[in-house]
Amino acid sequence: MASRPLAIIAALAAGGLVLALVLGPVAAVLARAGGWGSLGPSDWQALRFTLWQACLSALFSVALAIPVARALARRRFPGRGLLISLLGAPFILPTIVAVLGLLAVFGQNGMVNVALRGVGLPAFSIYGLHGVVLAHVFFNLPLATRLLLQGWLAIPAERFRLAASLGLSPWAMLRTLEAPMVLRIAPGAFAVIFVICLSSFAVALTLGGGPRATTVELAIYQAVRFDFDLGRAALLSVIQLALALAAGLVALRLGTGGGFGAGLDRMVTRWDGRAGLSRAADIAWIALAALFLLTPLGMVVARGLPGLVQLGASSWEAAWNSLTVALASTLLCLLWALPLSTRWGEWLGLVGIAVSPLVLGTGLFLIVRPFANPLSLALPVTTLVNALVALPFALRILRPEAEAVRADYGRLAQALGLTPLAWLRLVLLPRLRRPLGFAAGLTAALSIGDLGVIALFADPDRATLPLQVYRLMGSYQMQAAAGAALLLLLFSFGAFWLCDRGGRANADT
Amino acid sequence: MKAISFAAGCLFASTALAQEPVLTVYAGDYVVSEWGPGPKIEEMFEGRCGCDLQFKPGDLLPRLLLEGDQTEADVVFGLNTDVTKKARESGLFAPHGVDLSPLTLPIDWTDDTFLPYNYGETAFIYDTTRLSEPPTSFAKLLDAPDDLKIVIQDPRSSISGLAMALWAQAVFGDEAEDAWRKLAPKILTVTKGWSESYGLFTDGEADMVLSYTTSPAYHIIAEEDHTKKALIFPEGNYFMVELAAKLATSDQPELAQDFMDFILTPEFQQMIATGNWSFPAALPHEDWPEGFKELELPSKVLFYSEDEAAALRDEAIEAWRRGLSQ
């Protein structure tokens, strides 16, 4: 490829920035602490629980996503595009909002228990390990589904055409076309979700039911905000990083195997799965997923509507702040992700979500402090950190297709002597349009919903919407908080939908 | 591009605003919201000081300790006795120099550095329409039927949760772990902070929530709802007080002193009850706002000095963790 040396330089710069942004703050915290802390017995317990729940959550999310994504890939029905977009919404909700939505469905007085009681059955309690896993599946099933769905859509239509003309049975088609794709995509999806769940904190605590459900992130929170034991916080965050990188390495080794070669970007038409049984199964999977994911969202909307009118100017300002931060971090994240969309780049990108936001915030605070007032940098820092945190998702979405494009068209581009810019403009970007739109939408939405580092850097005039939700709740304004949460949902979903839609224009999905 | 210039604009806006003297007050996050006491404090104080009071919300102590003597803060607003030992040891604070005789706290307060502005006691809040015969003591709560569901806060991540662990330690002493074990089946869940717990309670998810004796006042005054009540235990409820302090490094020592003097004035104290939904620290009972006067007050308050609390803290949290981990 003509752009080889330039691509390498860009990748090195982008990767170096990731490492500097993650390791720099950890080192700053460590330097300030004057050395590593030590771990107590409750930390080991927290570590065990963290690993166990993250494994289960990632496993269930990916396993359930396979039939749902397959059903969505095979079926065409009105509203399918909207449904696919909507299914992405839980992932971008701030934890507290999503948990309250889940509780409205599965809680003590939720719809499920009211129904159970109505027919005289014993109530179901959501609190405990199963509640934590349920919530994590609610958050991450949509992400896994979208990642797998992309894999399905990346199989060129010509392959299905060929399979149909050869008269392959659905089973044979699954074995030859679909299973290899799933084996290629699933480990990466598992790794990303595993790492997200590693740093879970509020969900695990609220639904875990008690101190047995303590995660490492809570121990970090306690060390930073309560004990001011920065050495222990640094040690715990390095352990968390190491676990994430180990998970990433495993996924990297497992998720090998090439793509399917180039196609002519025809519409995928499927001749399989027209039999009654597989049709019914697909419909059931789609309906179940929609019910599971959309009911709690509906509850968030229902609870938030009365609160919308109570929102004052400060909530709208917070919304504006969130939007501008989101726009800036989305641009930054995409620029950052493009050169890193390789296997190793993706692995490196994982550290962005693996590092504890508290340690990241504290470290950045320490680094910025000698040069500027950290408070006046609240929004730029939030922008940068949001881009960093969204990077692994963007990479997971972009990498498989970016690699496929390089493999399929790299030689042709070299033969034609394309300049790097022409390669980007004519080949890479147009082919990445769909994943780029999805990645941009996800980044914007994640950024709007993020609370992240702003706690240490907060500034009264520059609150973001999630912070505003907490402030309102802290002042007994539960209804206004529900309204602000709905605003948050609307904004992040709107941003997601706009970007995702833009990326999918003219694409048959 | 717009976002970047917006961010840059914010940057300049905050550095260029320095015509009149600025008093920088670090405060807890809930203080500055439009529903918190911050905007009222700002308005009242600016009316008398000819200065610009700027609240900087966020984490109080971690931020101060990180900044050390480089801190910009002139005053901190919202510390709590569980952290005052660490705060005092940092040597960052100056004596407040305020006459403490107007204080009306249920305990004696002689601290010359940390000045109380409001207080409350930890208490379990319940809804009288759902629970007609609530337990009448802490011991009876432990023996209550297991279908009575309570939400509490984690003592490792929340101030009120830590107060609760110390409360149990004060009531049950060495038996605290057993007490938690007996309470365990009734604990629906544990949340990171007060907001999540209270949200679960008002959503009807739990029968009771760990909060403060002053919480019913919010429902009475703002919602005219008299059904939320605090359980007053004969064993005593744990005393919690919020404190302000002046930084020794302040570049506006006179303004900072004015602010400290302002805190115990009737004007401030009248406002803080409904501004922060807690008992004013220096206001006779007859001057309290209406809704507050009808609240039941504990006849006995439990309190650990900062040294006792620091010494018992790990033990109390461990008793909580082991008792609930069975």
HADDOCK unambig.tbl for C-alpha pairs under 7 A between the chains (distance, minus, plus):
assign (segid A and resid 107 and name CA) (segid B and resid 205 and name CA) 6.59 0.50 0.50
assign (segid A and resid 108 and name CA) (segid B and resid 205 and name CA) 5.54 0.50 0.50
assign (segid A and resid 109 and name CA) (segid B and resid 204 and name CA) 6.82 0.50 0.50
assign (segid A and resid 109 and name CA) (segid B and resid 205 and name CA) 6.00 0.50 0.50
assign (segid A and resid 127 and name CA) (segid B and resid 189 and name CA) 6.76 0.50 0.50
assign (segid A and resid 202 and name CA) (segid B and resid 192 and name CA) 6.25 0.50 0.50
assign (segid A and resid 205 and name CA) (segid B and resid 190 and name CA) 6.37 0.50 0.50
assign (segid A and resid 205 and name CA) (segid B and resid 191 and name CA) 5.69 0.50 0.50
assign (segid A and resid 205 and name CA) (segid B and resid 192 and name CA) 6.48 0.50 0.50
assign (segid A and resid 206 and name CA) (segid B and resid 189 and name CA) 6.22 0.50 0.50
assign (segid A and resid 206 and name CA) (segid B and resid 190 and name CA) 5.74 0.50 0.50
assign (segid A and resid 206 and name CA) (segid B and resid 191 and name CA) 4.65 0.50 0.50
assign (segid A and resid 206 and name CA) (segid B and resid 192 and name CA) 6.95 0.50 0.50
assign (segid A and resid 207 and name CA) (segid B and resid 189 and name CA) 6.64 0.50 0.50
assign (segid A and resid 208 and name CA) (segid B and resid 189 and name CA) 6.97 0.50 0.50
assign (segid A and resid 209 and name CA) (segid B and resid 188 and name CA) 6.21 0.50 0.50
assign (segid A and resid 209 and name CA) (segid B and resid 189 and name CA) 3.92 0.50 0.50
assign (segid A and resid 209 and name CA) (segid B and resid 190 and name CA) 5.72 0.50 0.50
assign (segid A and resid 210 and name CA) (segid B and resid 189 and name CA) 5.69 0.50 0.50
assign (segid A and resid 210 and name CA) (segid B and resid 190 and name CA) 5.23 0.50 0.50
assign (segid A and resid 210 and name CA) (segid B and resid 324 and name CA) 6.58 0.50 0.50
assign (segid A and resid 211 and name CA) (segid B and resid 321 and name CA) 5.81 0.50 0.50
assign (segid A and resid 211 and name CA) (segid B and resid 324 and name CA) 6.49 0.50 0.50
assign (segid A and resid 211 and name CA) (segid B and resid 325 and name CA) 6.03 0.50 0.50
assign (segid A and resid 212 and name CA) (segid B and resid 325 and name CA) 5.30 0.50 0.50
assign (segid A and resid 221 and name CA) (segid B and resid 157 and name CA) 6.76 0.50 0.50
assign (segid A and resid 222 and name CA) (segid B and resid 156 and name CA) 5.46 0.50 0.50
assign (segid A and resid 222 and name CA) (segid B and resid 157 and name CA) 5.65 0.50 0.50
assign (segid A and resid 225 and name CA) (segid B and resid 62 and name CA) 5.87 0.50 0.50
assign (segid A and resid 228 and name CA) (segid B and resid 62 and name CA) 6.44 0.50 0.50
assign (segid A and resid 324 and name CA) (segid B and resid 3 and name CA) 4.95 0.50 0.50
assign (segid A and resid 325 and name CA) (segid B and resid 3 and name CA) 6.72 0.50 0.50
assign (segid A and resid 327 and name CA) (segid B and resid 3 and name CA) 6.75 0.50 0.50
assign (segid A and resid 328 and name CA) (segid B and resid 3 and name CA) 5.71 0.50 0.50
assign (segid A and resid 328 and name CA) (segid B and resid 4 and name CA) 6.71 0.50 0.50
assign (segid A and resid 376 and name CA) (segid B and resid 11 and name CA) 5.37 0.50 0.50
assign (segid A and resid 376 and name CA) (segid B and resid 14 and name CA) 6.64 0.50 0.50
assign (segid A and resid 377 and name CA) (segid B and resid 11 and name CA) 6.79 0.50 0.50
assign (segid A and resid 379 and name CA) (segid B and resid 7 and name CA) 6.34 0.50 0.50
assign (segid A and resid 380 and name CA) (segid B and resid 7 and name CA) 6.45 0.50 0.50
assign (segid A and resid 455 and name CA) (segid B and resid 58 and name CA) 5.52 0.50 0.50
assign (segid A and resid 455 and name CA) (segid B and resid 59 and name CA) 6.62 0.50 0.50
assign (segid A and resid 456 and name CA) (segid B and resid 58 and name CA) 5.74 0.50 0.50
assign (segid A and resid 456 and name CA) (segid B and resid 59 and name CA) 5.89 0.50 0.50
assign (segid A and resid 456 and name CA) (segid B and resid 63 and name CA) 6.89 0.50 0.50
assign (segid A and resid 458 and name CA) (segid B and resid 57 and name CA) 6.10 0.50 0.50
assign (segid A and resid 458 and name CA) (segid B and resid 58 and name CA) 5.54 0.50 0.50
assign (segid A and resid 459 and name CA) (segid B and resid 56 and name CA) 5.65 0.50 0.50
assign (segid A and resid 459 and name CA) (segid B and resid 57 and name CA) 6.00 0.50 0.50
assign (segid A and resid 460 and name CA) (segid B and resid 32 and name CA) 6.63 0.50 0.50
assign (segid A and resid 460 and name CA) (segid B and resid 55 and name CA) 6.83 0.50 0.50
assign (segid A and resid 460 and name CA) (segid B and resid 56 and name CA) 6.14 0.50 0.50
assign (segid A and resid 460 and name CA) (segid B and resid 57 and name CA) 6.15 0.50 0.50
assign (segid A and resid 471 and name CA) (segid B and resid 29 and name CA) 6.40 0.50 0.50
assign (segid A and resid 471 and name CA) (segid B and resid 30 and name CA) 4.96 0.50 0.50
assign (segid A and resid 471 and name CA) (segid B and resid 33 and name CA) 6.05 0.50 0.50
assign (segid A and resid 472 and name CA) (segid B and resid 33 and name CA) 6.97 0.50 0.50
assign (segid A and resid 473 and name CA) (segid B and resid 195 and name CA) 5.37 0.50 0.50
assign (segid A and resid 474 and name CA) (segid B and resid 30 and name CA) 5.57 0.50 0.50
assign (segid A and resid 474 and name CA) (segid B and resid 195 and name CA) 5.27 0.50 0.50
assign (segid A and resid 475 and name CA) (segid B and resid 30 and name CA) 6.27 0.50 0.50
assign (segid A and resid 475 and name CA) (segid B and resid 35 and name CA) 6.05 0.50 0.50
assign (segid A and resid 475 and name CA) (segid B and resid 36 and name CA) 6.12 0.50 0.50
assign (segid A and resid 478 and name CA) (segid B and resid 199 and name CA) 6.54 0.50 0.50
